Amino acid sequence: MEHHDPSLMPTDVSIITTYRCQMRCKMCDIWENPSDRQREITARDLEILPKLKFVNVTGGEPFLRRDLPEIVEVAFSKAPRVVISTSGWHVERIAEMAERFPNIGIRVSIEGLSQKNDELRGRPGGFDRGLKSLLTLQNMGIKDIGFGITVSNRNSADMLQLYELSKRLKMEFATAAFHNSYYFHKDDNEITNKDEVIGNFHELIERLLKENTPKSWFRAFFNLGLINYIRGGRRMLPCEAGTANFFIEPYGDVYPCNGLEEQYWKESMGNIHEVSRFEELWFSEQAQHVREKVRTCPKNCWMVGTAAPVMKKYLRHPAGWVLRNKLKSLLGRPICIDDIPQYDVGQDPRQGDLRAPRGVPVTLEINRKSF
């Protein structure tokens, strides 16, 4: 049996349990492209996974899977921390899951205050159900709970209100900006009212740096990355998707991330149904080929699933920014967002320029200008 360096194994996985979803989100068309429930990966299929540090169980809407408890049980046998991403629609099922797995993490997607959330997520009552799920979990004593917003053209002001709500409820609060990808079935997600949205992210950064927890300060750095993404800049840190993390699709295909677009490139690293051991897939020629594609990927995505691993790996860079700007905050000085750092850690200079005109090759000259 061939042996591989265990340090080259991944630490994080996102399991896309289904593409079925009861929501009708404006920024995501998964619901119009549901997966076939008869072909979706099972808990037994997932037993092939290696030991990991973190498992994110997502969808579509994972709580549409009636066998979700069995999937979560396998996930906990592979990693000490398991978090389910959900709309929060299925209040009773969520409570039952937490009763069975008190250490479970739950993140509810909320896109604004009540009216804005229901408008963007396409189902009346979505905000109320999401909040009810979170309050039910809190009353049960579940600790790893929170909610997050995907910022688009119409909800960045509500982001600040949701942030304040999360503080008062003592829950986690995550942010994202909408992206285009095969996963969302979207190619027209682009923030057009950039000044307004960036201004609200700037205000969020100022507020996060005033908090007393280092986690909030590093979230400020992450949100700076979202400002950079909205402006079309190259990532502050490189993308190393398919190295520390990976995604499994409902039919078993393994992808480095969920940000791929066929107009740029989209290739699977392999399928868990086609190997007897996960290492066969992870160290295969095809997987290495995909990692090479990641190194020159023209997209400039900034999503937590691929940003967090490199923030941890190259910790001294975000830590330096955090220390400087926490000091500014303590001194009452404004945080500058116009000089966004981009750290050279040996990445390929061709990586990351989504905003180049379609069909025009990304050149080294274009990339140098974007530094």
C-alpha angles and dihedrals in degrees: 000000000000115000123213133195105269090211088069093059119105124258102197135047134181112205111204097205096183144349090218113110137170093208123086101210120188093217097046131048098190088116090063090052105047123178122241106261091212091062100041118120116266133217089257091054089056094056086087090072118111126235109289140177098227138021123192114196110202146148150132087310110332093196089069085073107092089198093053093117090059090049091050091049090056090045091055090050087058103040139020093228125052123175126186119209111211145156088238090233096127099063098170095045090050091051091048090051092051091048090055095041109031091177093057120122119223125194117186120202110228118173100194142316117325102286096038094046094051091046094051096040093046100228125096111232095028095121093049093049093046093050092044090053091052095046091047090053092047091051088052090056096249107158106190099069136124146124138243141201131221104214118220134158095292111042112044093108090054088054090072092050091049090050090055090047091052091052092051092047091045091233133137117265124203132184136204137168119227116263138189119245146133087260094061092034088227134127099165102061101124128143107232102173089064098160093055095045094044089048091056092047088049090054090048090053091051091051095046091053090054091061123097099234126087089218089066092048091054089048086057088058090049090052089051085059089055090053088051090049092050090051090051096245125150116265116279087228127023125264112249097174113162092033109073095007141031142177128229117207123216092263095049103263115142118221130180092233144342095249099082121125124196091222086067104023141304123185133159121231088217140290125275090221090063100056135059095211127033091229089065089063098037095052097036124123090247092054091050090048090054091050088054088053090051090054090060098030109144094213121101099204119165108195125149094242092065101023097054096058093053092043087058095042095050094033097153091068099055089036090057092051091046094052094048095047097041086057090050089051092051089051091051093245121143120255113244115227097172097078102054112182121233113196123215108216095158098282122157108270090224093067120109126014108129093159094066110115111273114261092020114113115244105242131199089244091059090048094050090054091053094059 
